[in-house]
């Protein structure tokens, strides 16, 4: 049996763009992905703090240190530019591993720069 536990999150990311006519995903500044331990094409859950919408997709790297957070494809109907979001990433762990998991929490400022990393 595996237990699904928070592996990492980007908290307070600002959406820089939303592009409907695109193959679905979320493009995230690759430096932010690395800081949170999110791998290219890894499954993520996105929660929009402005409207309460949640969506599931996968992360693709955007240019490092660009501050880009771009919602792509059908999810662009759920999230708008300048919305504040939280990007959650989960892992599957055995019951023995689960208590030892310490999620990487990366808190961002309004320009998608790292304010705090824990």
C-alpha positions as CSV (number, residue, x, y, z in Angstrom):
1,X,0.0,0.0,0.0
2,X,1.1,3.5,-0.8
3,X,0.0,6.8,0.9
4,X,-0.3,10.0,-1.1
5,X,1.5,12.8,0.7
6,X,2.4,16.4,-0.2
7,X,5.9,16.3,-1.7
8,X,6.2,20.1,-2.4
9,X,4.3,23.2,-3.2
10,X,4.7,26.6,-4.8
11,X,2.6,28.9,-2.6
12,X,1.4,32.3,-3.8
13,X,2.5,32.0,-7.5
14,X,1.1,34.8,-9.7
15,X,-0.3,33.6,-13.1
16,X,1.5,35.6,-15.8
17,X,-0.5,34.3,-18.7
18,X,-3.3,31.9,-19.7
19,X,-3.3,30.5,-23.3
20,X,-6.4,28.5,-24.3
21,X,-5.3,27.3,-27.7
22,X,-2.4,25.2,-26.5
23,X,-1.8,21.6,-25.5
24,X,-2.8,21.5,-21.9
25,X,-0.3,22.0,-19.0
26,X,1.2,24.7,-16.8
27,X,4.5,26.2,-17.7
28,X,6.5,27.2,-14.6
29,X,9.8,29.0,-14.4
30,X,12.3,26.1,-14.3
31,X,14.2,27.6,-11.4
32,X,11.0,27.6,-9.3
33,X,10.3,24.0,-10.4
34,X,13.8,23.0,-9.3
35,X,13.4,24.8,-5.9
36,X,10.2,22.9,-5.2
37,X,11.5,19.6,-6.6
38,X,8.9,19.4,-9.4
39,X,10.1,17.4,-12.4
40,X,9.2,18.2,-16.0
41,X,5.9,16.6,-16.9
42,X,5.1,15.7,-13.3
43,X,1.5,15.7,-12.2
44,X,0.4,18.8,-10.2
45,X,-2.8,20.1,-8.6
46,X,-3.4,23.8,-9.0
47,X,-5.7,25.8,-6.7
48,X,-6.7,29.4,-7.6
49,X,-6.9,31.6,-4.5
50,X,-9.0,34.2,-6.4
51,X,-11.9,32.0,-7.5
52,X,-11.5,28.7,-5.7
53,X,-11.1,26.7,-8.9
54,X,-8.9,23.6,-8.8
55,X,-7.4,21.8,-11.7
56,X,-5.1,18.8,-12.4
57,X,-2.4,19.0,-15.0
58,X,1.3,18.5,-15.5
59,X,4.2,21.0,-15.2
60,X,6.5,21.9,-18.1
61,X,9.6,24.1,-17.6
62,X,9.5,27.7,-18.7
63,X,12.7,29.9,-19.0
64,X,14.7,29.9,-15.8
65,X,14.4,33.1,-13.6
66,X,11.7,34.4,-15.9
67,X,9.0,34.4,-13.3
68,X,6.7,32.8,-15.8
69,X,3.6,30.8,-14.6
70,X,1.5,30.2,-17.7
71,X,-1.7,28.1,-17.6
72,X,-2.1,26.3,-21.0
73,X,-5.0,24.6,-22.7
74,X,-8.5,24.1,-21.4
75,X,-7.4,25.1,-17.8
76,X,-7.0,28.6,-19.1
77,X,-10.8,28.9,-18.7
78,X,-10.4,28.3,-15.0
79,X,-7.5,30.7,-14.2
80,X,-6.8,34.2,-15.3
81,X,-3.6,36.3,-15.6
82,X,-2.7,37.9,-12.2
83,X,-4.6,35.3,-10.2
84,X,-2.7,33.9,-7.2
85,X,-2.4,30.1,-7.2
86,X,-0.9,27.3,-5.2
87,X,0.8,24.5,-7.1
88,X,0.8,21.2,-5.2
89,X,2.9,18.2,-6.0
90,X,2.3,14.8,-4.3
91,X,4.3,11.6,-3.9
92,X,3.4,8.1,-3.1
93,X,5.1,6.7,-0.1
94,X,5.1,3.4,1.9
95,X,3.7,3.5,5.4
96,X,7.3,3.4,6.7
97,X,8.5,6.3,4.5
98,X,5.4,8.5,5.0
99,X,6.2,9.8,8.6
100,X,9.6,10.9,7.4
101,X,8.4,13.0,4.5
102,X,9.2,16.7,4.9
103,X,7.5,18.7,2.0
104,X,9.4,21.4,0.2
105,X,7.4,24.6,0.7
106,X,8.4,27.5,-1.6
107,X,6.6,30.8,-0.9
108,X,6.7,33.3,-3.7
109,X,6.2,37.1,-3.8
110,X,4.0,38.9,-6.3
111,X,6.8,38.8,-8.9
112,X,7.2,35.0,-8.6
113,X,10.5,35.4,-6.8
114,X,11.3,33.1,-3.8
115,X,10.5,34.8,-0.5
116,X,10.9,31.8,1.7
117,X,11.9,28.2,1.2
118,X,11.4,25.5,3.7
